[in-house]
C-alpha cells in the first residue's frame, strides 16, 4: 500500500520540501524525521499504521529523497528547516518523532522552540552522536560504505530489510552521508537535555550496534518524565524491524499523554 506524496515550499529557506502524508491538523500532527543518509520512506509502516491516532507526516530533509536543497553539516540547520516546515504547513503543537540523527534534530527543536511542539518520540538516538573516524573518512573521500548496513539491523531482521538498507546506502550520494555524519559527530546536548520540558517517549532496540541502549537509558534518565521502551531483538532500524510493536508504543504514548 502506498502513501500520499506532497511538496511544500518552505517560507524561510525558499526551497521545496518533499513529504509523505497529508498535512491536515485533524488529529495531532506527528512529524517523522529520518536519520543520516535516509529519507521519509523509512517511516512507511508508521505512515500506514498510525493514521487512525494521529496525522503522520514523514519528511525528506533537504538534499535527501525528493527534496530540494543540500544536506546540512549542522543539526542546528536541520532544526531550523523543521521549524520552517511546521510553520509553512500551518501546523501547531506537533509531535516530533526522530530516528538517530532525526532524534538529534527533534531534541534540538525541543530545546529551542518548545512552543511549537506537543511532545517528542526519540528512536535509536542519543544526546551525543559521535561517529567513528573511519566512517567519516570514507565518506569524505567520496566513497560508499555499504558494509555499514550490517550494523544497522538486529540479528533477527529479515534479509529483505538488510538488502533494502544496502540499496539505500548505495543510492545516497557520499557527500550527503558525509554532511549528515558530520552533523551527528558535532552534536552534543548532554548538558542541555534535562531542560526539555515536553512529554517524551524513548524507543531503542537492545541489539542496536549504532546507538546502544545506554544512550536511550541516559535520555530517559535525564529528560524529566520520559518513558523508555526497549525491544530485546531490535537493531538500529527499529521502526522497520519491529514496526507493529513500535506503532503500538507510539499509539499508547499519543493516547496517554496530554499533547496540547
C-alpha positions as CSV (number, residue, x, y, z in Angstrom):
1,X,0.0,0.0,0.0
2,X,1.3,3.4,-0.9
3,X,1.0,6.7,0.9
4,X,0.3,10.2,-0.4
5,X,3.3,12.2,-1.5
6,X,3.4,16.0,-1.5
7,X,5.7,19.1,-1.7
8,X,5.7,22.3,0.3
9,X,7.6,25.5,-0.3
10,X,9.5,26.5,2.8
11,X,8.8,30.2,3.5
12,X,12.1,31.0,5.2
13,X,14.5,28.7,3.3
14,X,12.8,29.1,-0.1
15,X,13.2,25.5,-1.2
16,X,10.7,22.8,-1.9
17,X,10.5,20.1,0.7
18,X,9.0,16.7,-0.1
19,X,7.0,14.8,2.5
20,X,4.6,11.8,2.8
21,X,1.2,12.0,4.4
22,X,-1.4,14.8,4.3
23,X,-0.7,18.0,6.4
24,X,-4.2,18.4,7.8
25,X,-4.4,19.1,11.5
26,X,-7.5,16.9,12.1
27,X,-5.5,14.9,14.7
28,X,-2.2,15.6,16.5
29,X,0.4,16.1,13.7
30,X,3.4,13.8,14.2
31,X,6.4,14.7,12.0
32,X,8.8,11.8,11.4
33,X,12.4,12.8,10.8
34,X,14.8,10.2,9.3
35,X,18.4,9.6,10.2
36,X,21.7,10.2,8.4
37,X,21.6,9.3,4.7
38,X,18.0,8.3,4.9
39,X,14.7,9.7,3.6
40,X,11.0,9.7,4.5
41,X,10.2,6.3,3.1
42,X,11.9,4.7,6.1
43,X,8.7,5.6,8.0
44,X,6.4,3.8,5.6
45,X,5.0,1.5,8.3
46,X,4.3,4.3,10.7
47,X,2.5,6.4,8.0
48,X,0.2,3.5,7.3
49,X,-0.2,2.2,10.8
50,X,-0.7,5.3,12.8
51,X,-3.1,7.3,10.7
52,X,-6.0,6.5,13.0
53,X,-4.5,8.0,16.0
54,X,-2.6,11.0,14.5
55,X,-1.7,12.9,11.4
56,X,1.6,11.3,10.4
57,X,3.9,13.2,8.1
58,X,7.4,12.0,7.1
59,X,9.8,14.5,5.5
60,X,12.7,14.1,3.2
61,X,15.2,16.5,4.7
62,X,16.8,19.0,2.2
63,X,19.2,17.2,-0.1
64,X,17.6,13.8,0.6
65,X,15.0,11.8,-1.2
66,X,13.0,14.1,-3.5
67,X,13.6,17.4,-1.6
68,X,15.5,20.3,-3.0
69,X,18.5,21.9,-1.3
70,X,21.6,20.4,0.1
71,X,22.3,18.2,3.1
72,X,23.5,20.1,6.2
73,X,26.6,19.5,8.3
74,X,25.0,21.1,11.4
75,X,22.0,19.7,13.4
76,X,21.0,23.4,14.0
77,X,20.4,23.9,10.3
78,X,18.1,20.9,10.1
79,X,16.4,22.2,13.2
80,X,15.6,25.5,11.6
81,X,14.3,23.7,8.4
82,X,11.9,21.5,10.5
83,X,10.7,24.6,12.3
84,X,10.2,26.2,8.9
85,X,8.2,23.1,7.7
86,X,5.9,23.3,10.8
87,X,5.2,27.0,10.2
88,X,4.9,26.8,6.4
89,X,2.5,23.9,6.7
90,X,0.4,25.8,9.2
91,X,0.8,23.2,11.9
92,X,0.8,23.9,15.6
93,X,1.9,21.8,18.6
94,X,3.3,19.0,16.5
95,X,5.0,15.9,18.0
96,X,8.4,15.3,16.5
97,X,9.5,11.6,16.1
98,X,13.2,11.4,15.1
99,X,15.3,8.4,14.3
100,X,19.1,8.6,15.1
101,X,20.2,11.9,13.5
102,X,16.5,12.8,13.3
103,X,16.3,12.3,17.1
104,X,19.1,14.9,17.5
105,X,17.1,17.3,15.3
106,X,14.0,16.7,17.4
107,X,15.8,17.3,20.7
108,X,17.4,20.5,19.3
109,X,13.9,21.7,18.3
110,X,12.6,20.9,21.7
111,X,15.4,22.9,23.4
112,X,15.0,25.9,21.1
113,X,11.3,26.0,20.1
114,X,9.2,24.2,22.7
115,X,6.3,26.4,21.9
116,X,5.9,24.7,18.5
117,X,5.8,21.2,20.0
118,X,3.5,18.9,21.9
119,X,5.9,16.1,22.5
120,X,8.9,14.0,21.5
121,X,9.5,10.5,20.3
122,X,13.1,9.6,20.2
123,X,14.1,6.4,18.3
124,X,17.5,4.8,18.4
125,X,19.3,8.0,19.2
126,X,21.3,9.8,21.9
127,X,22.2,13.2,23.3
128,X,25.7,12.8,21.8
129,X,26.3,11.0,18.5
130,X,30.0,10.6,17.9
131,X,30.8,8.9,14.6
132,X,33.7,6.5,14.1
133,X,36.5,8.4,12.3
134,X,36.7,5.6,9.6
135,X,33.1,6.3,8.6
136,X,33.7,10.0,8.2
137,X,37.0,9.4,6.3
138,X,35.3,7.0,3.9
139,X,32.5,9.5,3.0
140,X,34.9,12.5,3.0
141,X,36.9,10.6,0.3
142,X,33.7,10.3,-1.8
143,X,33.4,6.6,-1.3
144,X,30.4,4.5,-0.4
145,X,30.3,2.4,2.8
146,X,27.8,-0.4,2.1
147,X,29.3,-2.5,4.9
148,X,27.5,-0.1,7.3
149,X,24.2,-1.9,6.5
150,X,25.2,-4.9,8.6
151,X,25.4,-2.7,11.7
152,X,22.0,-1.1,11.1
153,X,19.9,-4.2,11.7
154,X,19.5,-6.6,14.6
155,X,20.2,-10.3,14.2
156,X,16.5,-11.2,13.7
157,X,15.9,-8.6,10.9
158,X,14.6,-10.0,7.7
159,X,17.1,-10.4,4.9
160,X,14.9,-8.3,2.7
161,X,15.3,-5.3,5.1
162,X,19.0,-5.6,5.1
163,X,19.1,-5.6,1.3
164,X,16.9,-2.5,1.3
165,X,19.3,-0.9,3.7
166,X,22.2,-1.7,1.4
167,X,20.3,-0.2,-1.5
168,X,19.5,3.0,0.4
169,X,23.2,3.4,1.3
170,X,24.2,2.8,-2.4
171,X,21.7,5.4,-3.7
172,X,22.7,8.1,-1.2
173,X,25.5,10.3,-2.6
174,X,28.6,10.1,-0.4
175,X,28.6,13.9,0.1
176,X,25.1,13.7,1.6
177,X,26.2,11.0,4.0
178,X,29.4,12.9,4.9
179,X,27.4,16.1,5.7
180,X,24.9,14.1,7.8
181,X,27.5,12.1,9.8
182,X,29.5,15.3,10.3
183,X,26.4,16.9,11.8
184,X,25.9,13.9,14.1
185,X,29.6,13.9,15.1
186,X,29.4,17.5,16.2
187,X,26.1,17.2,18.1
188,X,26.3,17.2,21.9
189,X,23.3,18.1,24.0
190,X,24.4,16.2,27.1
191,X,24.3,19.3,29.3
192,X,21.1,20.6,27.9
193,X,18.6,17.7,27.6
194,X,17.5,17.9,31.2
195,X,15.9,21.2,30.2
196,X,13.5,19.5,27.8
197,X,10.0,20.0,29.2
198,X,7.8,18.0,26.9
199,X,6.1,14.6,27.1
200,X,8.8,12.2,25.7
201,X,8.9,8.6,24.6
202,X,12.3,6.9,24.1
203,X,12.5,3.7,22.0
204,X,15.5,1.6,21.4
205,X,16.4,-1.9,20.3
206,X,18.7,-3.8,22.7
207,X,20.7,-5.1,19.7
208,X,21.4,-1.6,18.4
209,X,25.1,-1.5,17.4
210,X,25.0,2.1,16.2
211,X,23.4,3.8,19.2
212,X,23.5,1.1,22.0
213,X,20.7,1.1,24.7
214,X,22.9,3.0,27.1
215,X,22.3,6.1,25.0
216,X,18.5,5.7,25.3
217,X,18.7,4.9,29.0
218,X,20.6,8.1,29.5
219,X,18.0,10.1,27.7
220,X,15.2,8.6,29.8
221,X,17.1,9.4,33.0
222,X,17.9,13.0,32.1
223,X,14.7,14.1,30.3
224,X,12.1,14.7,33.1
225,X,9.2,12.3,32.9
226,X,10.5,10.5,29.8
227,X,9.2,7.0,29.2
228,X,11.6,4.3,28.0
229,X,10.7,1.2,26.0
230,X,13.3,-1.3,25.0
231,X,12.9,-4.0,22.3
232,X,15.0,-7.1,23.1
233,X,15.7,-8.2,19.5
234,X,15.6,-4.8,17.7
235,X,18.5,-3.2,16.0
236,X,19.1,0.4,14.9
237,X,16.4,0.4,12.3
238,X,13.8,-0.3,14.9
239,X,10.8,1.3,13.2
240,X,11.3,-1.0,10.2
241,X,12.4,-4.2,12.0
242,X,9.6,-4.2,14.6
243,X,7.1,-1.8,13.0
244,X,3.9,-3.2,14.7
245,X,5.5,-3.0,18.2
246,X,6.8,0.4,17.6
247,X,3.4,1.6,16.3
248,X,1.7,0.2,19.4
249,X,4.2,2.0,21.7
250,X,3.7,5.3,19.8
251,X,-0.1,4.9,19.9
252,X,-0.1,4.3,23.7
253,X,2.1,7.4,24.1
254,X,-0.1,9.6,21.9
255,X,-3.3,8.4,23.7
256,X,-1.9,8.5,27.3
257,X,-0.2,11.9,27.2
258,X,-1.9,15.2,27.1
259,X,-0.3,16.5,23.9
260,X,-1.7,20.0,23.7
